[in-house]
Amino acid sequence: MQSNQAYGDLLLKKAKLIGTKQTRDQIVSTIFSSSREICGQAIAYKNKDQMKSEKLDRVLTSPIWGFPIMLLMLGAVFWLTIAGANVPSSMIAEAFGTAEGYLTLFFNYIQAPGWLHGILVLGFFRGTGWVVSVMLPPMAIFFPVFALLENYGYLPRVAFNMDRLFKRAGAHGKQSLTMAMGFGCNAAAIMSTRIIESPRERMLAILTNNFVPCNGRWPTLILLSSLFMAAGYTGGAATFVTAAAVIGMVLIGITVTIAVSWVLSKTALKGVPTHYTLELPPYRRPKIINTVLRSSIDKSWNVLKRAIIVAAPASVLTWILANIYIGDSSILLHFVHFLDPFAHLLGLDGFILAAFIIGLPANEIVVPILLMGYLATGSLTEVDDLAKLKTIFLDHGWTWLTALNMMLFSLLHFPCGTTLINIYKETKSKKWTFLSFAIPTVIAIAVTFLTAAIVRGLGLV
């Protein structure tokens, strides 16, 4: 009886030992080493492609060079997306502006009431134009470039490098792939979390994906970086400082993603991380034409369609709030005055906070709503001249702290309406959808409050 008890205790001890992370890693490493040794003995010949892949992997997955190369690659993709999207964005916006002029003439010709023209043209059509002109060109560039990197075989190397960080945070290495997709669109990234098999780790990826800036937040980050962070620089130096400020925001977002993943893995989503054993595929030449067409048409169109469906009603609502008056002020101004004391604690103002709240359906319309409030135009507004735009901000009490905290709030705040809809569709849970809204909102408020308190305490503004 004693021997059976001792044997049972020994088996239990071994089972607990096998369940530990260190032991599992040792087992997988031993299996891999043994398999490699056996294959090395059985196969003496390596073709040129195998030799090329191994040489590239020594660099791209190196603990020393892997992360710097990732950052350089990320910077190159961002630069290509931003630089390549400027001209088509302007052309599309100009086309919508021309069409809006003809629509206005038509409404005047049929003598339509002003409120109908305001809702349909200045609200619905102009808001839709903003979303299309801001979202479509960057997505049409980012998604194909992302797909080319995937087809070439580089993205699995990114997951391999990031696996070490996410594993320490209690998450899954594949979360790095979904996070990278979030740089294009958080709504699309939520759908991409299906590649994570573990429900717990998939939920971690869903709840933290919002902390990387999406396509709709890039214009705000780039605009404020160029107007305020690079204000004392000109030429190439200004471009470099602007890019550095944007990359800095990206790194903050990645840091928050990993930190929140770690906290959730120790609390609400406690559990043992699934071991991620990734067999790196060989590098291969991507099918450029097929990849570009598939990514541009399928992914870009699907995401854009969802954004328009959600954003168009928000544009109509914005026009209504700015044009219905209670006493001497519009509903929008009453809302702004209500938010102003709290917004001041965050280093912002009531107009900025109102723009984020009303712009929940789509991040692209936050800046137009803000300008509409400042200029009291009653419709979505775009100011083409950057010097004039900065003057508008300065006239309303902006400092570099206001710009910094608006960038931080834009980076960390609640997901857009399209993303929230996708989260509910993927989780089928109101609780997790609410948490995906509440967690980033609380973090955005806490970060901006602390930043404002520290800067003001040091007397820097």
HELIX and SHEET records of a PDB file:
HELIX    1   1 GLN A    2  GLY A   19  1                                  18    
HELIX    2   2 LYS A   21  ALA A   42  1                                  22    
HELIX    3   3 LYS A   48  LEU A   60  1                                  13    
HELIX    4   4 GLY A   66  TYR A  109  1                                  44    
HELIX    5   5 GLY A  114  HIS A  117  1                                   4    
HELIX    6   6 GLY A  118  PHE A  125  3                                   8    
HELIX    7   7 ARG A  126  TYR A  152  1                                  27    
HELIX    8   8 LEU A  155  ARG A  168  1                                  14    
HELIX    9   9 GLN A  175  GLY A  182  1                                   8    
HELIX   10  10 ASN A  186  SER A  192  1                                   7    
HELIX   11  11 THR A  193  ILE A  195  5                                   3    
HELIX   12  12 PRO A  199  THR A  208  1                                  10    
HELIX   13  13 ASN A  209  PHE A  211  5                                   3    
HELIX   14  14 TRP A  218  LEU A  224  1                                   7    
HELIX   15  15 SER A  225  MET A  229  3                                   5    
HELIX   16  16 GLY A  235  LYS A  266  1                                  32    
HELIX   17  17 ILE A  288  ARG A  294  1                                   7    
HELIX   18  18 SER A  295  SER A  300  3                                   6    
HELIX   19  19 TRP A  301  ASN A  323  1                                  23    
HELIX   20  20 ILE A  331  LEU A  345  1                                  15    
HELIX   21  21 GLY A  350  ILE A  358  1                                   9    
HELIX   22  22 ASN A  363  ILE A  365  5                                   3    
HELIX   23  23 VAL A  366  LEU A  375  1                                  10    
HELIX   24  24 LEU A  386  ASP A  395  1                                  10    
HELIX   25  25 TRP A  400  LEU A  412  1                                  13    
HELIX   26  26 GLY A  417  THR A  427  1                                  11    
HELIX   27  27 LYS A  430  GLY A  457  1                                  28    
SHEET    1   A 2 TYR A 325  ILE A 326  0                                        
SHEET    2   A 2 SER A 329  SER A 330 -1                                        
END                                                                             
